[in-house]
Amino acid sequence: MVVEVVRSAQVPAPIDQVWAVVSDPERAPDWFSFADRTEVLSGEGVGQRRRQFGRWGRFRSEIDQEVTAFEPPTLIAWKHTKERIDGRDSPTYAKSTRFRIELAADGEHTTVSLRTVQEPTNLVRGVLMRLVGTKEIKRRMDESLARLARAVVSG
């Protein structure tokens, strides 16, 4: 069983302008609703290590990421390597979590797809993730896509 969430939207800007925002970790707080701040720990492109700070509900979250795909200007993907809630290791619901941002040029617009795939540690946790987590993830992805359109247009 995997838990997958996909959301897409069209951004009214050329692909290079959208790529400049989604590929820059410092711009993550401008558009990515999961991130209050993102730090690059090491590297660039594939293999880059980042730490994303944000919130999950009322809790502070930290997610260590490793970039697994980096293909300008169409694809950036990462996997979670460590997750913390309020400074402590978070409970393990997923064996793996992967996130992917894909861009497709469409004239003066860009179609942006956000995808997360999680492999639950067991069936019970998978059911919980589907019943509880996916609704919040969908909401935050939709919010991210709306914020991305504003961030790209405002420069």
C-alpha positions as CSV (number, residue, x, y, z in Angstrom):
1,M,0.0,0.0,0.0
2,V,1.2,3.5,-0.8
3,V,-0.5,6.8,0.0
4,E,-0.2,9.2,-2.9
5,V,-1.5,12.7,-3.2
6,V,-1.2,14.7,-6.5
7,R,-2.4,18.3,-7.1
8,S,-1.9,20.4,-10.2
9,A,-2.5,23.9,-11.3
10,Q,-1.6,26.3,-14.1
11,V,0.6,29.3,-13.2
12,P,0.3,32.3,-15.5
13,A,4.0,32.6,-16.1
14,P,6.7,31.0,-18.4
15,I,8.4,27.9,-17.1
16,D,11.7,29.6,-16.4
17,Q,10.1,32.1,-14.0
18,V,8.3,29.3,-12.2
19,W,11.4,27.2,-12.0
20,A,13.4,30.1,-10.5
21,V,10.9,30.1,-7.6
22,V,10.4,26.3,-7.0
23,S,14.1,25.4,-7.3
24,D,15.4,28.0,-4.9
25,P,15.3,26.8,-1.3
26,E,15.3,30.4,0.0
27,R,12.1,31.0,-1.9
28,A,10.2,28.1,-0.3
29,P,8.6,30.2,2.4
30,D,7.1,32.5,-0.3
31,W,5.0,29.7,-1.8
32,F,5.5,26.2,-0.2
33,S,2.9,26.1,2.6
34,F,4.9,23.3,4.4
35,A,8.0,25.5,4.8
36,D,8.6,28.5,7.1
37,R,12.2,28.3,6.2
38,T,14.5,25.9,4.3
39,E,18.3,25.7,4.8
40,V,20.8,24.1,2.4
41,L,23.0,21.8,4.5
42,S,25.3,20.7,1.7
43,G,25.7,20.3,-2.0
44,E,23.6,21.4,-5.0
45,G,21.4,19.6,-7.5
46,V,21.0,15.8,-7.0
47,G,22.4,14.9,-3.6
48,Q,21.8,18.3,-2.1
49,R,20.8,18.0,1.6
50,R,18.3,20.5,3.0
51,R,16.4,21.0,6.3
52,Q,12.9,22.3,6.0
53,F,11.4,24.0,9.0
54,G,7.6,24.4,9.3
55,R,4.5,23.5,11.2
56,W,2.3,20.5,11.3
57,G,-0.9,21.5,13.1
58,R,0.2,23.1,16.4
59,F,3.7,21.5,16.3
60,R,7.0,22.7,14.9
61,S,8.4,20.4,12.3
62,E,11.8,19.8,10.8
63,I,12.3,17.6,7.8
64,D,15.7,16.6,6.5
65,Q,15.6,16.1,2.8
66,E,17.9,14.7,0.1
67,V,17.3,15.9,-3.5
68,T,16.9,12.8,-5.7
69,A,16.1,14.5,-9.0
70,F,17.1,17.9,-10.4
71,E,16.3,18.5,-14.1
72,P,16.0,22.3,-14.8
73,P,13.5,23.6,-15.7
74,T,11.1,20.7,-15.3
75,L,11.7,18.5,-12.2
76,I,12.9,18.6,-8.7
77,A,12.3,15.8,-6.2
78,W,13.4,14.8,-2.8
79,K,13.1,12.2,-0.1
80,H,12.7,12.7,3.6
81,T,15.7,11.3,5.5
82,K,14.6,12.4,9.0
83,E,11.6,14.0,10.5
84,R,11.3,15.8,13.8
85,I,8.3,17.3,15.7
86,D,9.1,19.9,18.3
87,G,12.7,18.9,18.2
88,R,12.2,15.2,18.8
89,D,12.2,12.3,16.3
90,S,8.7,12.1,15.0
91,P,6.6,8.9,15.2
92,T,7.3,6.7,12.2
93,Y,4.2,6.4,10.1
94,A,5.9,6.0,6.8
95,K,8.9,3.9,5.7
96,S,9.6,6.4,3.0
97,T,8.2,9.8,1.9
98,R,9.0,11.3,-1.5
99,F,8.0,14.7,-2.9
100,R,8.1,15.7,-6.5
101,I,7.5,19.0,-8.3
102,E,7.0,18.8,-12.1
103,L,6.7,21.7,-14.5
104,A,5.4,21.6,-18.0
105,A,5.5,24.6,-20.4
106,D,2.1,25.6,-21.9
107,G,2.7,28.7,-23.9
108,E,3.0,31.6,-21.5
109,H,1.7,29.4,-18.7
110,T,3.2,26.6,-16.7
111,T,1.4,23.5,-15.4
112,V,2.8,22.7,-12.0
113,S,2.2,19.2,-10.4
114,L,3.0,18.4,-6.8
115,R,3.1,14.8,-5.8
116,T,3.9,13.0,-2.6
117,V,4.2,9.3,-2.2
118,Q,4.4,7.7,1.2
119,E,4.9,4.0,2.0
120,P,3.3,3.4,5.4
121,T,5.1,1.2,8.0
122,N,2.0,-1.0,8.3
123,L,-1.6,-1.3,7.1
124,V,-3.1,0.4,10.2
125,R,-0.9,3.4,9.8
126,G,-1.6,3.5,6.1
127,V,-5.3,3.6,6.8
128,L,-4.8,6.4,9.3
129,M,-2.6,8.3,6.8
130,R,-5.3,8.1,4.2
131,L,-8.2,9.0,6.5
132,V,-6.5,11.9,8.4
133,G,-3.3,13.0,6.6
134,T,-4.3,13.2,3.0
135,K,-7.0,15.8,3.6
136,E,-4.4,18.1,5.2
137,I,-1.8,17.4,2.6
138,K,-4.3,18.2,-0.3
139,R,-5.3,21.4,1.4
140,R,-1.7,22.5,1.9
141,M,-0.7,21.5,-1.7
142,D,-3.6,23.6,-3.1
143,E,-2.6,26.5,-0.9
144,S,1.0,26.1,-2.1
145,L,-0.1,26.2,-5.8
146,A,-2.1,29.4,-5.2
147,R,0.8,31.0,-3.3
148,L,3.2,29.9,-6.1
149,A,1.1,31.8,-8.7
150,R,1.3,34.9,-6.5
151,A,5.0,34.5,-5.8
152,V,5.9,34.1,-9.5
153,V,3.8,37.1,-10.6
154,S,5.1,39.4,-7.8
155,G,8.7,38.5,-8.6
